[in-house]
Amino acid sequence: MLAEIITIGDEILIGQIIDSNSAFIGTQLNKAGVSVYQITSIQDDKQHILNALEEASRRVDIVIVTGGLGPTKDDITKETFCHFFKDKLVENKKVLQQVKYLFEKVYSRPISEVNKQQALVPSKAIVLKNEFGTAPGMWMNYQNKVFVSLPGVPYEMKALIKNQVIPRLIDKYELPSIQHTTLLTQGRGESAIAEHISDFETKLPNFVKLAYLPSTGRVRLRLSGKHNQESILSETMRNLSNTLKQLVSDIFVGYEEEGSFEQQIGKLLIEKQATLSVAESCTGGAISQRITKNAGVSAFYKGGVVSYATDVKENTLQVSKELISQHSVVSEEVASAMAMGVKKSLQSDYAIATTGNAGPAKGESEEEVGTICIAIATPSSVFTKKFYFGKNRERVINKAVNMSFELLKEEILKN
């Protein structure tokens, strides 16, 4: 069963917003056993929408459209749906009641005639109630295909997908089982890994595929399987995953399904009843951001200090002026002192510290742009390493963050 996702909105095409809706819809469809064949982003233009619907109907069984359902004149999806399906707009009383309720009880303001038009839907459509907004979802069965139109507001769309669209698709179709297992690796490039596991990849069954997903300093290896019999697929995926893990055991750091790298570190710290603090210079808070974006980190994370300026290193982290003068702010000695300083100040068991030249200019040190020093303080000691990560500022910072987590995990596992 194939699906296409169509997102409508000039704001997507000009880069004003990122299309996160398609990622969410694709994930939910995949979990249900529906393969996404294509994702298309188009303008708020009637002919463009019509062309996209016509082309998608020739490619796939399910077409899901988001956007263009607001009350303003530039929201033309409903009218275009009527044109495509040779239908007309009619007032839906249940939708009108929902709109009135939202304005009177939730928004606490009078409803306008423009807003009442949200209750107009194609007469042939099955209305999908939007619990959180005025624009309803619409489900159309047309020429043995399913067309679904959803509002573009993410939290409204997500509720409709989870609570109404996916259950209807499962009820309507006999869907295969689709499973993914993603191995996280760190420390070796994509091409080197591919060469090492080429025999394994060649011998994969025809219902399983292997994808290489490289990012800064890491490569994810995703096994994807699709089969009508879930038991056969589950056993095959489990065996293949174990074999692949053995082949890359020296660079394997976990399964994505178990959480991100930093989530896995958090689990280790909680198991050991240990705490963590961070002192960042060149990474500018990126390490802390990666840690705190996950729920439950208060169980192990004490906090962080972004000591971008030298005087903050001296006054807040108690790094001595003499040490900085002797070795410069970008040095293993200063990184070590930063880690010990934040560990002592925030009374944590472990600490990470970063200092370096991320670029484009050298700053207060003569070290080359791309030079990063990372220190890890443990309950009993502290050690540092110096790296050169190139000259692209964004990549340097990302590599420094990833390497910090890798070094920290190694030390936690030792203790």
Summary of the structure (lengths in Angstrom):
residues: 415
radius of gyration: 26.8
end to end distance: 49.8
largest distance: 80.1
contacts: 1379
relative contact order: 0.08
helix: 44%
strand: 25%
